[in-house]
Amino acid sequence: MDLSFVINNALTISVVAGLLSVIYSVFLTQNVLSSPKGDKKMNDIADAIKEGATAYMKRQYKVVAIIGAVIFVLLYLTFGTLSAIGFAIGAIFSAIAGIVGMSIAVRSNVRTAEAAKSGLSSAFSLAFKGGAITGLMVAGLALLSVSGFYYLITTKYFEPYSLQPLIALGFGGSLISVFARLGGGIFTKAADVGTDMVGKIEKGIPEDDPRNPGVIADLVGDNVGDDAGMAADLFETYVITIVAAMILGDLTFNGNQTVLNYPLLIGAISIVASIIGTYFVKLRGKKIMSALYQGLAISIGIAIFGFYMLTNALFPNGLESFSSLNLFYASIVGLIITIGMVVITEYYTSKKFAPVIIIANASTTGHGTNVIAGLANSMKSTLAPILLISAGILIAFNLAGLYGIAIAAVSMLSLTGIIVAIDAFGPITDNAGGIAEMAGLDKKVRNVTDPLDAVGNTTKAVTKAYAIGSAGLAALVLFASYTQEVKLTSFSLSDPMVIVGLFIGGALPYFFGALAMEAVGKTSVAVVNEVRRQFKEIKGIMNGAAKPEYGKLVDIVAQAAIKQMVFPTLITIVSPIAVGFFLGPKALGGLLVGSIITGLFVAISMTTGGAAWDNTKKFIEEGNLGGKGSFAHQAAVTGDTVGDPYKDTAGPAINPMIKVLNIVALLIASFIV
């Protein structure tokens, strides 16, 4: 097959693929928005969620814009116009990805609740379309930003061009991602924990009960934390991975343009594969997870075929000492890691398997035993993913060196479109259930949304594990680029500077995670106090005679989340700069390695463990071990409360955190040599 057109027009094809993904997302958006959205009561609730989410996002991005403007000026003064423009593009596109994720979710919630009246299949289909809009928009914007900006800097107007501005592009995306993940995570989990503590435990009322003053804040949090946060997170991970692969390829095979085009074309192929894959997500019977995995399997199959044809066309004679077959196999390694992370995470978080059932059984003896079993499960859940990632690194390296690892990471992230689609439908079904509960819809609607939500808990954990695993590979590639940039030929554990760097880097994910957990805790206290105040002072809430003041809780959580997201984020920017300039490049190299290692363990443990706690609660609520209101259920609510900030705030935020550390180190590399 003659693929000379692809070879000669690689950048154009990548730009077109990105645009195709965005256009398809717009088409799906029209389809979703044309769906019925229920009665006035349902829409009043949906409008309150939309209003709260929009208000929070505006506040968040005002703060981010101020910090971003300062960094833009610093980059302009230090690196020049192109780097400053690259930073702005990365930040703006990442923000757009997050805003789209939130906007689509808040509009899909009520429509999914209405579709649930017609049955499981209708609700599933609409919720997945809502998720697919976010997923394909994220992948499209990510590929479009990198390929479009790279196309710009390679034009004759910027000769001789440098890849330095691409690093700044990645930094812009990473900065927004940390804020979105951390701020949104603080919002959603503080609202959730505070609401549950009073509503479920003290007042004994159901989840999403309209009598709970914090219920709207809780529903808002699902969309600004899970949908907007995940969108920004995967956008920057996608961008960083491609940029890191291009930089490493340029450093390793200087002057080889094909090496730079290869990651972009892998992304283009996978976007087409993901679009096709969405057509195969069809629910047959009640096998929700199987329907989602069917679309993923089709996307992977198409991607494998495309990667094979592309690699043979680009590298007919191989790449120096690496054969074209070896490069193709390296790309397959990334896909295998993706499949492995999905399988492992589902095992540790799904209600169908032993880990969740063990935690549920532990709940029958009390709150403490639930927490102990959950913590043990979270720790155990790290081994298999780490072994999988380690095996992937070794195999990819033996196939094609460091560039092989980079290609494995790119192929893994290239499936972002379909992976985020699988993830984003979860918060939509969760909020659809909340709207159904608040609007007093027939119980059969909740019987439709609850199983979708339970699967959504697992898919959210799967996606977070996928993001964390790919972040580990991307950070490793960034570190390799850093060592080559600063010409770090000696990196010995006998060097005290390296050891000091490792210690500092190893401590940062723990400290960052602790700050995130602490932020959730502090904000939860404010939520609990306000919910208690309203129950006490507004007479008639419990019997439905009076309406809670929902807006006050939204305002309290929004202000606290924005206030407390700034300091942890600044730590990730300042730490590599301080270590690099005061202790030198070897200590900074140690910091990067230390943060990657402990960051992977902490993030996997938190996200997987938290999801298992959540599904333990749902397992008991289905009528097992005494069902709702039982002693085991009360213990499971406590476990879920502990796990919420684990899985939705601290754990996921560590993912962009370790990449920010590495991208900042790469930015300042030339100044510390």
PECOR-V895610 format. One record per backbone hydrogen bond with DSSP energy under -1.0 kcal/mol. CO is the residue of the C=O (numbers start at 0). NH is the residue of the N-H. If there is no record, write none. Layout:
co->{CO & CO}
nh->{NH & NH}
//
This chain:
co->{2 & 3 & 4 & 8 & 9 & 10 & 11 & 12 & 13 & 14 & 15 & 16 & 17 & 18 & 19 & 20 & 21 & 22 & 23 & 24 & 25 & 26 & 27 & 28 & 29 & 31 & 38 & 39 & 40 & 41 & 42 & 43 & 44 & 45 & 46 & 47 & 48 & 49 & 50 & 51 & 52 & 53 & 54 & 55 & 56 & 57 & 58 & 59 & 60 & 61 & 62 & 63 & 64 & 65 & 66 & 67 & 68 & 69 & 70 & 71 & 72 & 73 & 74 & 74 & 79 & 80 & 81 & 82 & 83 & 84 & 85 & 86 & 87 & 88 & 89 & 90 & 91 & 92 & 93 & 94 & 95 & 96 & 97 & 98 & 99 & 100 & 101 & 103 & 104 & 107 & 108 & 109 & 110 & 111 & 113 & 114 & 118 & 119 & 120 & 121 & 122 & 123 & 124 & 125 & 126 & 127 & 128 & 129 & 130 & 131 & 132 & 133 & 134 & 135 & 136 & 137 & 138 & 139 & 140 & 141 & 142 & 143 & 144 & 145 & 146 & 147 & 148 & 149 & 151 & 154 & 155 & 162 & 162 & 163 & 164 & 165 & 166 & 167 & 168 & 169 & 170 & 171 & 172 & 173 & 174 & 175 & 176 & 177 & 178 & 179 & 180 & 181 & 182 & 183 & 184 & 185 & 186 & 187 & 188 & 189 & 190 & 191 & 192 & 193 & 194 & 195 & 195 & 197 & 198 & 205 & 208 & 211 & 213 & 214 & 215 & 216 & 217 & 218 & 219 & 220 & 221 & 221 & 222 & 225 & 226 & 227 & 228 & 229 & 230 & 231 & 232 & 233 & 234 & 235 & 236 & 237 & 238 & 239 & 240 & 241 & 242 & 243 & 244 & 245 & 246 & 247 & 248 & 252 & 254 & 256 & 257 & 260 & 261 & 262 & 263 & 264 & 265 & 266 & 267 & 268 & 269 & 270 & 271 & 272 & 273 & 275 & 276 & 277 & 279 & 283 & 285 & 286 & 287 & 288 & 289 & 290 & 291 & 292 & 293 & 294 & 295 & 296 & 297 & 298 & 299 & 300 & 301 & 302 & 303 & 304 & 305 & 306 & 307 & 308 & 309 & 310 & 314 & 318 & 321 & 322 & 323 & 324 & 325 & 326 & 327 & 328 & 329 & 330 & 331 & 332 & 333 & 334 & 335 & 336 & 337 & 338 & 339 & 340 & 341 & 342 & 343 & 344 & 345 & 349 & 352 & 353 & 354 & 355 & 356 & 357 & 358 & 360 & 361 & 362 & 365 & 366 & 367 & 368 & 369 & 370 & 371 & 372 & 373 & 374 & 375 & 376 & 378 & 379 & 381 & 382 & 383 & 384 & 385 & 386 & 387 & 388 & 389 & 390 & 391 & 392 & 393 & 394 & 395 & 396 & 399 & 400 & 401 & 402 & 403 & 404 & 405 & 406 & 407 & 408 & 409 & 412 & 414 & 415 & 416 & 417 & 418 & 419 & 422 & 424 & 425 & 426 & 427 & 428 & 429 & 430 & 431 & 432 & 433 & 434 & 435 & 441 & 442 & 444 & 445 & 447 & 448 & 449 & 450 & 451 & 452 & 453 & 454 & 455 & 456 & 457 & 458 & 459 & 460 & 461 & 462 & 463 & 464 & 465 & 466 & 467 & 468 & 469 & 470 & 471 & 472 & 473 & 474 & 475 & 476 & 477 & 478 & 479 & 480 & 481 & 482 & 486 & 491 & 494 & 495 & 496 & 497 & 498 & 499 & 500 & 501 & 502 & 503 & 506 & 507 & 508 & 509 & 510 & 511 & 512 & 513 & 514 & 515 & 516 & 517 & 518 & 519 & 520 & 521 & 522 & 523 & 524 & 525 & 526 & 527 & 528 & 529 & 530 & 531 & 532 & 533 & 536 & 537 & 539 & 539 & 540 & 547 & 549 & 550 & 551 & 552 & 553 & 554 & 555 & 556 & 557 & 558 & 559 & 564 & 565 & 566 & 567 & 569 & 570 & 573 & 574 & 575 & 576 & 577 & 578 & 578 & 583 & 584 & 585 & 586 & 587 & 588 & 589 & 590 & 591 & 592 & 593 & 594 & 595 & 596 & 597 & 598 & 599 & 600 & 601 & 602 & 603 & 604 & 605 & 606 & 607 & 608 & 609 & 610 & 611 & 612 & 613 & 614 & 615 & 616 & 617 & 619 & 623 & 626 & 629 & 630 & 631 & 632 & 633 & 634 & 635 & 636 & 637 & 638 & 639 & 642 & 643 & 644 & 644 & 645 & 648 & 649 & 652 & 653 & 655 & 656 & 657 & 658 & 659 & 660 & 661 & 662 & 663 & 667 & 668}
nh->{6 & 7 & 8 & 12 & 13 & 14 & 15 & 16 & 17 & 18 & 19 & 20 & 21 & 22 & 23 & 24 & 25 & 26 & 27 & 28 & 29 & 30 & 31 & 32 & 33 & 34 & 42 & 43 & 44 & 45 & 46 & 47 & 48 & 49 & 50 & 51 & 52 & 53 & 54 & 55 & 56 & 57 & 58 & 59 & 60 & 61 & 62 & 63 & 64 & 65 & 66 & 67 & 68 & 69 & 70 & 71 & 72 & 73 & 74 & 75 & 76 & 77 & 78 & 79 & 83 & 84 & 85 & 86 & 87 & 88 & 89 & 90 & 91 & 92 & 93 & 94 & 95 & 96 & 97 & 98 & 99 & 100 & 101 & 102 & 103 & 104 & 105 & 107 & 108 & 111 & 112 & 113 & 114 & 115 & 116 & 117 & 122 & 123 & 124 & 125 & 126 & 127 & 128 & 129 & 130 & 131 & 132 & 133 & 134 & 135 & 136 & 137 & 138 & 139 & 140 & 141 & 142 & 143 & 144 & 145 & 146 & 147 & 148 & 149 & 150 & 151 & 152 & 153 & 154 & 157 & 158 & 165 & 166 & 167 & 168 & 169 & 170 & 171 & 172 & 173 & 174 & 175 & 176 & 177 & 178 & 179 & 180 & 181 & 182 & 183 & 184 & 185 & 186 & 187 & 188 & 189 & 190 & 191 & 192 & 193 & 194 & 195 & 196 & 197 & 198 & 199 & 200 & 202 & 204 & 208 & 211 & 214 & 217 & 218 & 219 & 220 & 221 & 222 & 223 & 224 & 225 & 226 & 227 & 229 & 230 & 231 & 232 & 233 & 234 & 235 & 236 & 237 & 238 & 239 & 240 & 241 & 242 & 243 & 244 & 245 & 246 & 247 & 248 & 249 & 250 & 251 & 252 & 255 & 256 & 260 & 261 & 264 & 265 & 266 & 267 & 268 & 269 & 270 & 271 & 272 & 273 & 274 & 275 & 276 & 277 & 278 & 279 & 280 & 281 & 286 & 287 & 290 & 291 & 292 & 293 & 294 & 295 & 296 & 297 & 298 & 299 & 300 & 301 & 302 & 303 & 304 & 305 & 306 & 307 & 308 & 309 & 310 & 311 & 312 & 313 & 314 & 317 & 321 & 318 & 326 & 327 & 328 & 329 & 330 & 331 & 332 & 333 & 334 & 335 & 336 & 337 & 338 & 339 & 340 & 341 & 342 & 343 & 344 & 345 & 346 & 347 & 348 & 349 & 352 & 356 & 357 & 358 & 359 & 360 & 361 & 362 & 363 & 364 & 365 & 369 & 370 & 371 & 372 & 373 & 374 & 375 & 376 & 377 & 378 & 379 & 380 & 381 & 382 & 385 & 386 & 387 & 388 & 389 & 390 & 391 & 392 & 393 & 394 & 395 & 396 & 397 & 398 & 399 & 400 & 403 & 404 & 405 & 406 & 407 & 408 & 409 & 410 & 411 & 412 & 413 & 415 & 418 & 419 & 420 & 421 & 422 & 423 & 425 & 428 & 429 & 430 & 431 & 432 & 433 & 434 & 435 & 436 & 437 & 438 & 440 & 444 & 446 & 448 & 449 & 451 & 452 & 453 & 454 & 455 & 456 & 457 & 458 & 459 & 460 & 461 & 462 & 463 & 464 & 465 & 466 & 467 & 468 & 469 & 470 & 471 & 472 & 473 & 474 & 475 & 476 & 477 & 478 & 479 & 480 & 481 & 482 & 483 & 484 & 485 & 487 & 488 & 494 & 498 & 499 & 500 & 501 & 502 & 503 & 504 & 505 & 506 & 507 & 510 & 511 & 512 & 513 & 514 & 515 & 516 & 517 & 518 & 519 & 520 & 521 & 522 & 523 & 524 & 525 & 526 & 527 & 528 & 529 & 530 & 531 & 532 & 533 & 534 & 535 & 536 & 537 & 538 & 540 & 544 & 545 & 543 & 549 & 553 & 554 & 555 & 556 & 557 & 558 & 559 & 560 & 561 & 562 & 563 & 568 & 569 & 570 & 571 & 573 & 574 & 577 & 578 & 579 & 580 & 581 & 582 & 583 & 587 & 588 & 589 & 590 & 591 & 592 & 593 & 594 & 595 & 596 & 597 & 598 & 599 & 600 & 601 & 602 & 603 & 604 & 605 & 606 & 607 & 608 & 609 & 610 & 611 & 612 & 613 & 614 & 615 & 616 & 617 & 618 & 619 & 620 & 621 & 622 & 626 & 629 & 633 & 634 & 635 & 636 & 637 & 638 & 639 & 640 & 641 & 642 & 643 & 646 & 647 & 648 & 649 & 650 & 652 & 653 & 656 & 657 & 659 & 660 & 661 & 662 & 663 & 664 & 665 & 666 & 667 & 670 & 671}
//
